[in-house]
């Protein structure tokens, strides 16, 4: 995988990484803080963070002794644009299908003419 979008979706395929991203959306956190709710080692969490970092989803900075992990929200713009393009295409296909179905319904059940309405 050499494109960023593939790396992002691949990184988000893991539920622990998705949860980390959700938690980082609220606030930056250190590795130990991120590791707390999981039944995995700090080293495993570090590996998850490395995947997120390589995908461009997070960055790590240094603040004195602390190395907080920061969510890079701009990457979500890339994902949103990709998803939105296909959502619009799908909506357009459904609109065309609705038009075809409405036309078929009209052909099978034509509206009564004025003459037919008067005969009722």
Biopython code that builds the backbone (N, CA, C, O; Angstrom):
import numpy as np
from Bio.PDB.StructureBuilder import StructureBuilder

atoms = [
    (1, "UNK", "N", (0.853, -1.182, 0.000)),
    (1, "UNK", "CA", (0.000, 0.000, 0.000)),
    (1, "UNK", "C", (0.889, 1.232, 0.000)),
    (1, "UNK", "O", (1.641, 1.477, 0.943)),
    (2, "UNK", "N", (0.792, 1.976, -1.041)),
    (2, "UNK", "CA", (1.640, 3.155, -1.086)),
    (2, "UNK", "C", (0.848, 4.452, -1.110)),
    (2, "UNK", "O", (1.447, 5.527, -1.155)),
    (3, "UNK", "N", (-0.469, 4.387, -1.080)),
    (3, "UNK", "CA", (-1.214, 5.636, -1.020)),
    (3, "UNK", "C", (-1.778, 5.845, 0.382)),
    (3, "UNK", "O", (-2.080, 4.889, 1.096)),
    (4, "UNK", "N", (-1.911, 7.090, 0.752)),
    (4, "UNK", "CA", (-2.296, 7.415, 2.128)),
    (4, "UNK", "C", (-3.693, 6.914, 2.479)),
    (4, "UNK", "O", (-3.921, 6.451, 3.596)),
    (5, "UNK", "N", (-4.624, 6.999, 1.541)),
    (5, "UNK", "CA", (-5.984, 6.557, 1.829)),
    (5, "UNK", "C", (-6.006, 5.075, 2.199)),
    (5, "UNK", "O", (-6.714, 4.682, 3.126)),
    (6, "UNK", "N", (-5.250, 4.262, 1.497)),
    (6, "UNK", "CA", (-5.176, 2.829, 1.816)),
    (6, "UNK", "C", (-4.566, 2.614, 3.196)),
    (6, "UNK", "O", (-5.033, 1.767, 3.957)),
    (7, "UNK", "N", (-3.531, 3.376, 3.519)),
    (7, "UNK", "CA", (-2.911, 3.245, 4.839)),
    (7, "UNK", "C", (-3.893, 3.639, 5.943)),
    (7, "UNK", "O", (-3.941, 3.007, 6.999)),
    (8, "UNK", "N", (-4.675, 4.694, 5.686)),
    (8, "UNK", "CA", (-5.636, 5.161, 6.695)),
    (8, "UNK", "C", (-6.706, 4.101, 6.933)),
    (8, "UNK", "O", (-6.980, 3.742, 8.078)),
    (9, "UNK", "N", (-7.311, 3.602, 5.863)),
    (9, "UNK", "CA", (-8.358, 2.599, 6.043)),
    (9, "UNK", "C", (-7.806, 1.322, 6.656)),
    (9, "UNK", "O", (-8.474, 0.684, 7.468)),
    (10, "UNK", "N", (-6.607, 0.950, 6.278)),
    (10, "UNK", "CA", (-5.981, -0.233, 6.855)),
    (10, "UNK", "C", (-5.734, -0.037, 8.350)),
    (10, "UNK", "O", (-5.972, -0.943, 9.149)),
    (11, "UNK", "N", (-5.260, 1.137, 8.717)),
    (11, "UNK", "CA", (-5.007, 1.431, 10.134)),
    (11, "UNK", "C", (-6.302, 1.394, 10.931)),
    (11, "UNK", "O", (-6.316, 0.947, 12.078)),
    (12, "UNK", "N", (-7.379, 1.859, 10.334)),
    (12, "UNK", "CA", (-8.658, 1.909, 11.043)),
    (12, "UNK", "C", (-9.408, 0.579, 11.017)),
    (12, "UNK", "O", (-10.496, 0.467, 11.582)),
    (13, "UNK", "N", (-8.830, -0.429, 10.362)),
    (13, "UNK", "CA", (-9.482, -1.740, 10.310)),
    (13, "UNK", "C", (-9.454, -2.443, 11.664)),
    (13, "UNK", "O", (-10.253, -3.346, 11.910)),
    (14, "UNK", "N", (-8.556, -2.043, 12.527)),
    (14, "UNK", "CA", (-8.418, -2.677, 13.837)),
    (14, "UNK", "C", (-9.286, -1.943, 14.863)),
    (14, "UNK", "O", (-9.222, -0.717, 14.949)),
    (15, "UNK", "N", (-10.105, -2.675, 15.648)),
    (15, "UNK", "CA", (-10.992, -2.010, 16.612)),
    (15, "UNK", "C", (-10.255, -1.253, 17.713)),
    (15, "UNK", "O", (-10.750, -0.227, 18.179)),
    (16, "UNK", "N", (-9.098, -1.725, 18.136)),
    (16, "UNK", "CA", (-8.348, -0.986, 19.167)),
    (16, "UNK", "C", (-7.881, 0.344, 18.597)),
    (16, "UNK", "O", (-7.976, 1.372, 19.267)),
    (17, "UNK", "N", (-7.380, 0.336, 17.373)),
    (17, "UNK", "CA", (-6.921, 1.593, 16.771)),
    (17, "UNK", "C", (-8.089, 2.548, 16.545)),
    (17, "UNK", "O", (-7.947, 3.754, 16.746)),
    (18, "UNK", "N", (-9.241, 2.022, 16.130)),
    (18, "UNK", "CA", (-10.409, 2.898, 15.965)),
    (18, "UNK", "C", (-10.803, 3.516, 17.294)),
    (18, "UNK", "O", (-11.162, 4.692, 17.354)),
    (19, "UNK", "N", (-10.737, 2.728, 18.360)),
    (19, "UNK", "CA", (-11.075, 3.250, 19.676)),
    (19, "UNK", "C", (-10.066, 4.310, 20.118)),
    (19, "UNK", "O", (-10.441, 5.326, 20.703)),
    (20, "UNK", "N", (-8.794, 4.068, 19.837)),
    (20, "UNK", "CA", (-7.768, 5.069, 20.180)),
    (20, "UNK", "C", (-8.044, 6.382, 19.454)),
    (20, "UNK", "O", (-7.950, 7.457, 20.045)),
    (21, "UNK", "N", (-8.380, 6.290, 18.182)),
    (21, "UNK", "CA", (-8.687, 7.499, 17.405)),
    (21, "UNK", "C", (-9.883, 8.218, 18.016)),
    (21, "UNK", "O", (-9.879, 9.443, 18.135)),
    (22, "UNK", "N", (-10.898, 7.467, 18.399)),
    (22, "UNK", "CA", (-12.072, 8.086, 19.023)),
    (22, "UNK", "C", (-11.703, 8.789, 20.325)),
    (22, "UNK", "O", (-12.184, 9.886, 20.605)),
    (23, "UNK", "N", (-10.851, 8.154, 21.111)),
    (23, "UNK", "CA", (-10.433, 8.765, 22.375)),
    (23, "UNK", "C", (-9.552, 9.978, 22.140)),
    (23, "UNK", "O", (-9.640, 10.963, 22.874)),
    (24, "UNK", "N", (-8.706, 9.916, 21.126)),
    (24, "UNK", "CA", (-7.838, 11.056, 20.825)),
    (24, "UNK", "C", (-8.618, 12.223, 20.226)),
    (24, "UNK", "O", (-8.135, 13.356, 20.219)),
    (25, "UNK", "N", (-9.814, 11.953, 19.727)),
    (25, "UNK", "CA", (-10.662, 13.049, 19.230)),
    (25, "UNK", "C", (-11.086, 13.953, 20.375)),
    (25, "UNK", "O", (-11.356, 15.137, 20.172)),
    (26, "UNK", "N", (-11.145, 13.391, 21.582)),
    (26, "UNK", "CA", (-11.511, 14.183, 22.762)),
    (26, "UNK", "C", (-10.337, 14.986, 23.297)),
    (26, "UNK", "O", (-10.485, 16.151, 23.665)),
    (27, "UNK", "N", (-9.149, 14.344, 23.337)),
    (27, "UNK", "CA", (-7.973, 15.028, 23.885)),
    (27, "UNK", "C", (-6.720, 14.220, 23.582)),
    (27, "UNK", "O", (-6.773, 13.003, 23.405)),
    (28, "UNK", "N", (-5.595, 14.919, 23.527)),
    (28, "UNK", "CA", (-4.308, 14.243, 23.392)),
    (28, "UNK", "C", (-4.100, 13.341, 24.606)),
    (28, "UNK", "O", (-4.648, 13.591, 25.679)),
    (29, "UNK", "N", (-3.307, 12.296, 24.424)),
    (29, "UNK", "CA", (-3.053, 11.369, 25.534)),
    (29, "UNK", "C", (-1.682, 10.746, 25.361)),
    (29, "UNK", "O", (-1.154, 10.666, 24.252)),
    (30, "UNK", "N", (-1.118, 10.310, 26.461)),
    (30, "UNK", "CA", (0.153, 9.593, 26.438)),
    (30, "UNK", "C", (-0.087, 8.111, 26.169)),
    (30, "UNK", "O", (-1.219, 7.631, 26.226)),
    (31, "UNK", "N", (0.992, 7.400, 25.875)),
    (31, "UNK", "CA", (0.895, 5.973, 25.572)),
    (31, "UNK", "C", (0.281, 5.214, 26.744)),
    (31, "UNK", "O", (-0.596, 4.373, 26.546)),
    (32, "UNK", "N", (0.735, 5.502, 27.964)),
    (32, "UNK", "CA", (0.187, 4.803, 29.135)),
    (32, "UNK", "C", (-1.308, 5.071, 29.305)),
    (32, "UNK", "O", (-2.071, 4.165, 29.637)),
    (33, "UNK", "N", (-1.721, 6.314, 29.076)),
    (33, "UNK", "CA", (-3.151, 6.640, 29.150)),
    (33, "UNK", "C", (-3.939, 5.867, 28.102)),
    (33, "UNK", "O", (-5.019, 5.345, 28.377)),
    (34, "UNK", "N", (-3.385, 5.804, 26.903)),
    (34, "UNK", "CA", (-4.070, 5.086, 25.832)),
    (34, "UNK", "C", (-4.135, 3.584, 26.110)),
    (34, "UNK", "O", (-5.083, 2.917, 25.697)),
    (35, "UNK", "N", (-3.139, 3.058, 26.804)),
    (35, "UNK", "CA", (-3.077, 1.618, 27.070)),
    (35, "UNK", "C", (-4.048, 1.176, 28.161)),
    (35, "UNK", "O", (-4.426, 0.005, 28.212)),
    (36, "UNK", "N", (-4.456, 2.097, 29.036)),
    (36, "UNK", "CA", (-5.241, 1.738, 30.224)),
    (36, "UNK", "C", (-6.446, 0.821, 29.964)),
    (36, "UNK", "O", (-6.567, -0.202, 30.638)),
    (37, "UNK", "N", (-7.326, 1.135, 29.031)),
    (37, "UNK", "CA", (-8.540, 0.305, 28.931)),
    (37, "UNK", "C", (-8.360, -1.039, 28.216)),
    (37, "UNK", "O", (-9.303, -1.827, 28.149)),
    (38, "UNK", "N", (-7.189, -1.305, 27.694)),
    (38, "UNK", "CA", (-7.001, -2.512, 26.897)),
    (38, "UNK", "C", (-6.230, -3.573, 27.672)),
    (38, "UNK", "O", (-5.386, -3.274, 28.516)),
    (39, "UNK", "N", (-6.547, -4.807, 27.357)),
    (39, "UNK", "CA", (-5.853, -5.926, 27.977)),
    (39, "UNK", "C", (-4.679, -6.326, 27.084)),
    (39, "UNK", "O", (-4.544, -7.483, 26.687)),
    (40, "UNK", "N", (-3.839, -5.341, 26.780)),
    (40, "UNK", "CA", (-2.636, -5.568, 25.970)),
    (40, "UNK", "C", (-1.486, -4.801, 26.615)),
    (40, "UNK", "O", (-1.707, -3.918, 27.444)),
    (41, "UNK", "N", (-0.284, -5.133, 26.238)),
    (41, "UNK", "CA", (0.884, -4.471, 26.822)),
    (41, "UNK", "C", (1.049, -3.060, 26.255)),
    (41, "UNK", "O", (0.483, -2.714, 25.218)),
    (42, "UNK", "N", (1.830, -2.270, 26.956)),
    (42, "UNK", "CA", (2.156, -0.926, 26.482)),
    (42, "UNK", "C", (2.898, -1.033, 25.146)),
    (42, "UNK", "O", (2.738, -0.181, 24.272)),
    (43, "UNK", "N", (3.705, -2.077, 24.995)),
    (43, "UNK", "CA", (4.439, -2.284, 23.740)),
    (43, "UNK", "C", (3.456, -2.527, 22.587)),
    (43, "UNK", "O", (3.666, -2.035, 21.479)),
    (44, "UNK", "N", (2.394, -3.279, 22.847)),
    (44, "UNK", "CA", (1.387, -3.522, 21.805)),
    (44, "UNK", "C", (0.683, -2.218, 21.435)),
    (44, "UNK", "O", (0.416, -1.968, 20.260)),
    (45, "UNK", "N", (0.385, -1.397, 22.425)),
    (45, "UNK", "CA", (-0.235, -0.097, 22.168)),
    (45, "UNK", "C", (0.715, 0.767, 21.352)),
    (45, "UNK", "O", (0.284, 1.472, 20.439)),
    (46, "UNK", "N", (2.001, 0.719, 21.671)),
    (46, "UNK", "CA", (2.998, 1.475, 20.900)),
    (46, "UNK", "C", (3.017, 1.033, 19.443)),
    (46, "UNK", "O", (3.171, 1.853, 18.538)),
    (47, "UNK", "N", (2.860, -0.272, 19.223)),
    (47, "UNK", "CA", (2.816, -0.772, 17.844)),
    (47, "UNK", "C", (1.569, -0.261, 17.123)),
    (47, "UNK", "O", (1.635, 0.120, 15.954)),
    (48, "UNK", "N", (0.439, -0.254, 17.820)),
    (48, "UNK", "CA", (-0.796, 0.289, 17.232)),
    (48, "UNK", "C", (-0.595, 1.764, 16.882)),
    (48, "UNK", "O", (-1.005, 2.219, 15.814)),
    (49, "UNK", "N", (0.036, 2.500, 17.787)),
    (49, "UNK", "CA", (0.283, 3.921, 17.538)),
    (49, "UNK", "C", (1.206, 4.131, 16.346)),
    (49, "UNK", "O", (1.038, 5.080, 15.580)),
    (50, "UNK", "N", (2.179, 3.242, 16.193)),
    (50, "UNK", "CA", (3.082, 3.348, 15.049)),
    (50, "UNK", "C", (2.313, 3.194, 13.741)),
    (50, "UNK", "O", (2.581, 3.912, 12.777)),
    (51, "UNK", "N", (1.362, 2.267, 13.701)),
    (51, "UNK", "CA", (0.529, 2.082, 12.504)),
    (51, "UNK", "C", (-0.291, 3.350, 12.239)),
    (51, "UNK", "O", (-0.388, 3.815, 11.104)),
    (52, "UNK", "N", (-0.876, 3.894, 13.304)),
    (52, "UNK", "CA", (-1.662, 5.130, 13.149)),
    (52, "UNK", "C", (-0.781, 6.290, 12.702)),
    (52, "UNK", "O", (-1.195, 7.129, 11.902)),
    (53, "UNK", "N", (0.428, 6.324, 13.226)),
    (53, "UNK", "CA", (1.378, 7.382, 12.867)),
    (53, "UNK", "C", (1.796, 7.256, 11.397)),
    (53, "UNK", "O", (1.844, 8.255, 10.680)),
    (54, "UNK", "N", (2.096, 6.041, 10.951)),
    (54, "UNK", "CA", (2.499, 5.820, 9.563)),
    (54, "UNK", "C", (1.374, 6.159, 8.587)),
    (54, "UNK", "O", (1.630, 6.541, 7.445)),
    (55, "UNK", "N", (0.134, 6.017, 9.040)),
    (55, "UNK", "CA", (-1.018, 6.364, 8.209)),
    (55, "UNK", "C", (-1.288, 7.866, 8.216)),
    (55, "UNK", "O", (-2.107, 8.358, 7.440)),
    (56, "UNK", "N", (-0.596, 8.590, 9.095)),
    (56, "UNK", "CA", (-0.794, 10.038, 9.183)),
    (56, "UNK", "C", (-1.947, 10.439, 10.078)),
    (56, "UNK", "O", (-2.338, 11.606, 10.103)),
    (57, "UNK", "N", (-2.495, 9.485, 10.813)),
    (57, "UNK", "CA", (-3.632, 9.782, 11.681)),
    (57, "UNK", "C", (-3.236, 10.432, 12.996)),
    (57, "UNK", "O", (-4.016, 11.193, 13.570)),
    (58, "UNK", "N", (-2.037, 10.143, 13.480)),
    (58, "UNK", "CA", (-1.579, 10.729, 14.744)),
    (58, "UNK", "C", (-0.130, 11.186, 14.613)),
    (58, "UNK", "O", (0.618, 10.731, 13.747)),
    (59, "UNK", "N", (0.231, 12.089, 15.491)),
    (59, "UNK", "CA", (1.629, 12.502, 15.634)),
    (59, "UNK", "C", (1.965, 12.459, 17.114)),
    (59, "UNK", "O", (1.090, 12.582, 17.971)),
    (60, "UNK", "N", (3.231, 12.286, 17.391)),
    (60, "UNK", "CA", (3.697, 12.308, 18.784)),
    (60, "UNK", "C", (4.622, 13.499, 18.942)),
    (60, "UNK", "O", (5.492, 13.746, 18.107)),
    (61, "UNK", "N", (4.425, 14.215, 20.002)),
    (61, "UNK", "CA", (5.270, 15.371, 20.288)),
    (61, "UNK", "C", (5.964, 15.143, 21.620)),
    (61, "UNK", "O", (5.657, 14.193, 22.341)),
    (62, "UNK", "N", (6.884, 16.007, 21.931)),
    (62, "UNK", "CA", (7.576, 15.890, 23.214)),
    (62, "UNK", "C", (7.294, 17.155, 24.012)),
    (62, "UNK", "O", (7.537, 18.272, 23.556)),
    (63, "UNK", "N", (6.771, 16.945, 25.217)),
    (63, "UNK", "CA", (6.535, 18.042, 26.164)),
    (63, "UNK", "C", (7.213, 17.641, 27.469)),
    (63, "UNK", "O", (6.654, 16.893, 28.272)),
    (64, "UNK", "N", (8.397, 18.139, 27.663)),
    (64, "UNK", "CA", (9.214, 17.764, 28.840)),
    (64, "UNK", "C", (9.385, 16.249, 28.849)),
    (64, "UNK", "O", (9.937, 15.688, 27.902)),
    (65, "UNK", "N", (8.927, 15.584, 29.890)),
    (65, "UNK", "CA", (9.060, 14.126, 29.980)),
    (65, "UNK", "C", (7.906, 13.388, 29.296)),
    (65, "UNK", "O", (7.968, 12.175, 29.095)),
    (66, "UNK", "N", (6.888, 14.109, 28.951)),
    (66, "UNK", "CA", (5.677, 13.514, 28.373)),
    (66, "UNK", "C", (5.756, 13.522, 26.853)),
    (66, "UNK", "O", (6.279, 14.468, 26.264)),
    (67, "UNK", "N", (5.237, 12.469, 26.210)),
    (67, "UNK", "CA", (5.161, 12.405, 24.740)),
    (67, "UNK", "C", (3.708, 12.196, 24.325)),
    (67, "UNK", "O", (3.313, 11.077, 24.000)),
    (68, "UNK", "N", (2.914, 13.260, 24.333)),
    (68, "UNK", "CA", (1.493, 13.108, 24.005)),
    (68, "UNK", "C", (1.285, 12.724, 22.532)),
    (68, "UNK", "O", (2.054, 13.091, 21.643)),
    (69, "UNK", "N", (0.225, 11.982, 22.334)),
    (69, "UNK", "CA", (-0.185, 11.581, 20.989)),
    (69, "UNK", "C", (-1.307, 12.516, 20.576)),
    (69, "UNK", "O", (-2.247, 12.746, 21.336)),
    (70, "UNK", "N", (-1.203, 13.049, 19.375)),
    (70, "UNK", "CA", (-2.160, 14.041, 18.882)),
    (70, "UNK", "C", (-2.833, 13.512, 17.621)),
    (70, "UNK", "O", (-2.164, 13.009, 16.719)),
    (71, "UNK", "N", (-4.151, 13.626, 17.560)),
    (71, "UNK", "CA", (-4.907, 13.212, 16.387)),
    (71, "UNK", "C", (-4.774, 14.257, 15.283)),
    (71, "UNK", "O", (-4.967, 15.447, 15.532)),
    (72, "UNK", "N", (-4.449, 13.829, 14.078)),
    (72, "UNK", "CA", (-4.330, 14.721, 12.925)),
    (72, "UNK", "C", (-5.650, 14.698, 12.157)),
    (72, "UNK", "O", (-5.857, 13.857, 11.283)),
    (73, "UNK", "N", (-6.525, 15.619, 12.490)),
    (73, "UNK", "CA", (-7.884, 15.631, 11.948)),
    (73, "UNK", "C", (-7.931, 15.866, 10.437)),
    (73, "UNK", "O", (-8.912, 15.498, 9.791)),
    (74, "UNK", "N", (-6.890, 16.471, 9.867)),
    (74, "UNK", "CA", (-6.897, 16.766, 8.436)),
    (74, "UNK", "C", (-7.010, 15.488, 7.600)),
    (74, "UNK", "O", (-7.536, 15.513, 6.487)),
    (75, "UNK", "N", (-6.517, 14.382, 8.138)),
    (75, "UNK", "CA", (-6.577, 13.121, 7.405)),
    (75, "UNK", "C", (-8.029, 12.718, 7.177)),
    (75, "UNK", "O", (-8.342, 12.057, 6.187)),
    (76, "UNK", "N", (-8.906, 13.108, 8.076)),
    (76, "UNK", "CA", (-10.313, 12.763, 7.920)),
    (76, "UNK", "C", (-10.930, 13.484, 6.727)),
    (76, "UNK", "O", (-11.903, 13.000, 6.151)),
    (77, "UNK", "N", (-10.377, 14.633, 6.351)),
    (77, "UNK", "CA", (-10.850, 15.314, 5.145)),
    (77, "UNK", "C", (-10.627, 14.443, 3.920)),
    (77, "UNK", "O", (-11.489, 14.363, 3.044)),
    (78, "UNK", "N", (-9.477, 13.794, 3.857)),
    (78, "UNK", "CA", (-9.171, 12.890, 2.744)),
    (78, "UNK", "C", (-10.186, 11.759, 2.688)),
    (78, "UNK", "O", (-10.706, 11.440, 1.618)),
    (79, "UNK", "N", (-10.467, 11.157, 3.826)),
    (79, "UNK", "CA", (-11.439, 10.063, 3.885)),
    (79, "UNK", "C", (-12.834, 10.560, 3.531)),
    (79, "UNK", "O", (-13.561, 9.906, 2.783)),
    (80, "UNK", "N", (-13.202, 11.705, 4.065)),
    (80, "UNK", "CA", (-14.535, 12.252, 3.829)),
    (80, "UNK", "C", (-14.750, 12.540, 2.350)),
    (80, "UNK", "O", (-15.817, 12.243, 1.813)),
    (81, "UNK", "N", (-13.760, 13.110, 1.692)),
    (81, "UNK", "CA", (-13.888, 13.391, 0.258)),
    (81, "UNK", "C", (-14.074, 12.107, -0.530)),
    (81, "UNK", "O", (-14.901, 12.049, -1.440)),
    (82, "UNK", "N", (-13.314, 11.082, -0.186)),
    (82, "UNK", "CA", (-13.424, 9.799, -0.886)),
    (82, "UNK", "C", (-14.806, 9.188, -0.675)),
    (82, "UNK", "O", (-15.447, 8.746, -1.628)),
    (83, "UNK", "N", (-15.262, 9.165, 0.578)),
    (83, "UNK", "CA", (-16.570, 8.598, 0.902)),
    (83, "UNK", "C", (-17.688, 9.407, 0.250)),
    (83, "UNK", "O", (-18.630, 8.842, -0.306)),
    (84, "UNK", "N", (-17.580, 10.716, 0.321)),
    (84, "UNK", "CA", (-18.616, 11.595, -0.225)),
    (84, "UNK", "C", (-18.783, 11.409, -1.729)),
    (84, "UNK", "O", (-19.903, 11.428, -2.239)),
    (85, "UNK", "N", (-17.681, 11.230, -2.433)),
    (85, "UNK", "CA", (-17.752, 11.022, -3.889)),
    (85, "UNK", "C", (-18.596, 9.791, -4.201)),
    (85, "UNK", "O", (-19.456, 9.847, -5.080)),
    (86, "UNK", "N", (-18.371, 8.695, -3.509)),
    (86, "UNK", "CA", (-19.122, 7.474, -3.769)),
    (86, "UNK", "C", (-20.545, 7.539, -3.222)),
    (86, "UNK", "O", (-21.449, 6.907, -3.769)),
    (87, "UNK", "N", (-20.745, 8.289, -2.160)),
    (87, "UNK", "CA", (-22.105, 8.476, -1.647)),
    (87, "UNK", "C", (-22.955, 9.219, -2.657)),
    (87, "UNK", "O", (-24.105, 8.850, -2.895)),
    (88, "UNK", "N", (-22.395, 10.270, -3.257)),
    (88, "UNK", "CA", (-23.131, 11.034, -4.273)),
    (88, "UNK", "C", (-23.449, 10.163, -5.481)),
    (88, "UNK", "O", (-24.553, 10.233, -6.022)),
    (89, "UNK", "N", (-22.496, 9.345, -5.906)),
    (89, "UNK", "CA", (-22.738, 8.452, -7.043)),
    (89, "UNK", "C", (-23.852, 7.459, -6.726)),
    (89, "UNK", "O", (-24.716, 7.202, -7.565)),
    (90, "UNK", "N", (-23.834, 6.908, -5.530)),
    (90, "UNK", "CA", (-24.875, 5.946, -5.143)),
    (90, "UNK", "C", (-26.239, 6.629, -5.087)),
    (90, "UNK", "O", (-27.231, 6.062, -5.544)),
    (91, "UNK", "N", (-26.298, 7.838, -4.532)),
    (91, "UNK", "CA", (-27.565, 8.566, -4.476)),
    (91, "UNK", "C", (-28.101, 8.842, -5.873)),
    (91, "UNK", "O", (-29.304, 8.725, -6.106)),
    (92, "UNK", "N", (-27.231, 9.204, -6.798)),
    (92, "UNK", "CA", (-27.652, 9.468, -8.172)),
    (92, "UNK", "C", (-28.217, 8.195, -8.813)),
    (92, "UNK", "O", (-29.228, 8.254, -9.514)),
    (93, "UNK", "N", (-27.576, 7.054, -8.581)),
    (93, "UNK", "CA", (-28.091, 5.784, -9.112)),
    (93, "UNK", "C", (-29.472, 5.484, -8.531)),
    (93, "UNK", "O", (-30.367, 5.047, -9.255)),
    (94, "UNK", "N", (-29.650, 5.717, -7.230)),
    (94, "UNK", "CA", (-30.956, 5.467, -6.615)),
    (94, "UNK", "C", (-32.012, 6.422, -7.160)),
    (94, "UNK", "O", (-33.161, 6.022, -7.350)),
    (95, "UNK", "N", (-31.645, 7.671, -7.414)),
    (95, "UNK", "CA", (-32.604, 8.612, -8.005)),
    (95, "UNK", "C", (-33.038, 8.134, -9.382)),
    (95, "UNK", "O", (-34.220, 8.183, -9.722)),
    (96, "UNK", "N", (-32.067, 7.669, -10.177)),
    (96, "UNK", "CA", (-32.418, 7.168, -11.518)),
    (96, "UNK", "C", (-33.304, 5.933, -11.402)),
    (96, "UNK", "O", (-34.252, 5.779, -12.173)),
    (97, "UNK", "N", (-33.010, 5.060, -10.458)),
    (97, "UNK", "CA", (-33.835, 3.874, -10.249)),
    (97, "UNK", "C", (-35.250, 4.277, -9.831)),
    (97, "UNK", "O", (-36.223, 3.705, -10.321)),
    (98, "UNK", "N", (-35.373, 5.252, -8.935)),
    (98, "UNK", "CA", (-36.695, 5.747, -8.529)),
    (98, "UNK", "C", (-37.468, 6.264, -9.733)),
    (98, "UNK", "O", (-38.666, 6.011, -9.856)),
    (99, "UNK", "N", (-36.787, 6.991, -10.628)),
    (99, "UNK", "CA", (-37.445, 7.514, -11.821)),
    (99, "UNK", "C", (-37.941, 6.383, -12.719)),
    (99, "UNK", "O", (-39.059, 6.434, -13.231)),
    (100, "UNK", "N", (-37.106, 5.365, -12.906)),
    (100, "UNK", "CA", (-37.496, 4.221, -13.740)),
    (100, "UNK", "C", (-38.683, 3.494, -13.117)),
    (100, "UNK", "O", (-39.632, 3.144, -13.819)),
    (101, "UNK", "N", (-38.637, 3.266, -11.816)),
    (101, "UNK", "CA", (-39.744, 2.570, -11.145)),
    (101, "UNK", "C", (-41.037, 3.383, -11.209)),
    (101, "UNK", "O", (-42.115, 2.818, -11.394)),
    (102, "UNK", "N", (-40.936, 4.690, -11.058)),
    (102, "UNK", "CA", (-42.121, 5.546, -11.150)),
    (102, "UNK", "C", (-42.698, 5.499, -12.557)),
    (102, "UNK", "O", (-43.915, 5.453, -12.737)),
    (103, "UNK", "N", (-41.826, 5.509, -13.545)),
    (103, "UNK", "CA", (-42.280, 5.430, -14.944)),
    (103, "UNK", "C", (-42.947, 4.082, -15.212)),
    (103, "UNK", "O", (-43.981, 4.029, -15.879)),
    (104, "UNK", "N", (-42.375, 3.006, -14.708)),
    (104, "UNK", "CA", (-42.967, 1.675, -14.887)),
    (104, "UNK", "C", (-44.340, 1.605, -14.222)),
    (104, "UNK", "O", (-45.274, 1.024, -14.776)),
    (105, "UNK", "N", (-44.460, 2.196, -13.036)),
    (105, "UNK", "CA", (-45.728, 2.204, -12.319)),
    (105, "UNK", "C", (-46.777, 2.967, -13.113)),
    (105, "UNK", "O", (-47.929, 2.541, -13.192)),
    (106, "UNK", "N", (-46.384, 4.095, -13.701)),
    (106, "UNK", "CA", (-47.299, 4.898, -14.495)),
    (106, "UNK", "C", (-47.755, 4.133, -15.735)),
    (106, "UNK", "O", (-48.923, 4.209, -16.118)),
    (107, "UNK", "N", (-46.843, 3.399, -16.359)),
    (107, "UNK", "CA", (-47.188, 2.622, -17.546)),
    (107, "UNK", "C", (-48.130, 1.478, -17.196)),
    (107, "UNK", "O", (-49.037, 1.175, -17.971)),
    (108, "UNK", "N", (-47.936, 0.842, -16.056)),
    (108, "UNK", "CA", (-48.774, -0.288, -15.654)),
    (108, "UNK", "C", (-50.113, 0.161, -15.078)),
    (108, "UNK", "O", (-51.112, -0.549, -15.194)),
    (109, "UNK", "N", (-50.132, 1.314, -14.471)),
    (109, "UNK", "CA", (-51.347, 1.848, -13.846)),
    (109, "UNK", "C", (-51.580, 3.270, -14.326)),
    (109, "UNK", "O", (-51.400, 4.217, -13.560)),
    (110, "UNK", "N", (-51.980, 3.434, -15.585)),
    (110, "UNK", "CA", (-52.154, 4.801, -16.096)),
    (110, "UNK", "C", (-53.283, 5.516, -15.348)),
    (110, "UNK", "O", (-54.239, 4.891, -14.888)),
    (111, "UNK", "N", (-53.149, 6.820, -15.240)),
    (111, "UNK", "CA", (-54.162, 7.632, -14.579)),
    (111, "UNK", "C", (-55.428, 7.583, -15.420)),
    (111, "UNK", "O", (-55.349, 7.590, -16.649)),
    (112, "UNK", "N", (-56.609, 7.535, -14.777)),
    (112, "UNK", "CA", (-57.849, 7.497, -15.558)),
    (112, "UNK", "C", (-58.026, 8.796, -16.330)),
    (112, "UNK", "O", (-57.659, 9.872, -15.859)),
    (113, "UNK", "N", (-58.588, 8.676, -17.507)),
    (113, "UNK", "CA", (-58.862, 9.862, -18.321)),
    (113, "UNK", "C", (-60.081, 10.585, -17.753)),
    (113, "UNK", "O", (-60.790, 10.046, -16.903)),
    (114, "UNK", "N", (-60.321, 11.813, -18.229)),
    (114, "UNK", "CA", (-61.485, 12.577, -17.771)),
    (114, "UNK", "C", (-62.769, 11.811, -18.079)),
    (114, "UNK", "O", (-63.706, 11.813, -17.282)),
    (115, "UNK", "N", (-62.805, 11.177, -19.203)),
    (115, "UNK", "CA", (-63.991, 10.426, -19.633)),
    (115, "UNK", "C", (-64.250, 9.253, -18.681)),
    (115, "UNK", "O", (-65.386, 8.986, -18.289)),
    (116, "UNK", "N", (-63.133, 8.543, -18.312)),
    (116, "UNK", "CA", (-63.274, 7.411, -17.406)),
    (116, "UNK", "C", (-63.707, 7.880, -16.018)),
    (116, "UNK", "O", (-64.478, 7.206, -15.334)),
    (117, "UNK", "N", (-63.203, 9.042, -15.615)),
    (117, "UNK", "CA", (-63.569, 9.566, -14.289)),
    (117, "UNK", "C", (-65.048, 9.953, -14.253)),
    (117, "UNK", "O", (-65.720, 9.772, -13.237)),
    (118, "UNK", "N", (-65.549, 10.486, -15.368)),
    (118, "UNK", "CA", (-66.949, 10.897, -15.429)),
    (118, "UNK", "C", (-67.896, 9.716, -15.425)),
    (118, "UNK", "O", (-69.050, 9.841, -15.016)),
    (119, "UNK", "N", (-67.411, 8.563, -15.881)),
    (119, "UNK", "CA", (-68.257, 7.373, -15.948)),
    (119, "UNK", "C", (-68.421, 6.730, -14.585)),
    (119, "UNK", "O", (-69.313, 5.899, -14.413)),
    (120, "UNK", "N", (-67.617, 7.073, -13.634)),
    (120, "UNK", "CA", (-67.704, 6.435, -12.317)),
    (120, "UNK", "C", (-68.816, 6.954, -11.506)),
    (120, "UNK", "O", (-69.013, 6.511, -10.374)),
]
sb = StructureBuilder()
sb.init_structure("model")
sb.init_model(0)
sb.init_chain("A")
sb.init_seg("    ")
for serial, (resi, resn, name, xyz) in enumerate(atoms, 1):
    if name == "N":
        sb.init_residue(resn, " ", resi, " ")
    sb.init_atom(name, np.array(xyz, "f"), 0.0, 1.0, " ", f" {name:<3s}", serial, name[0])
structure = sb.get_structure()
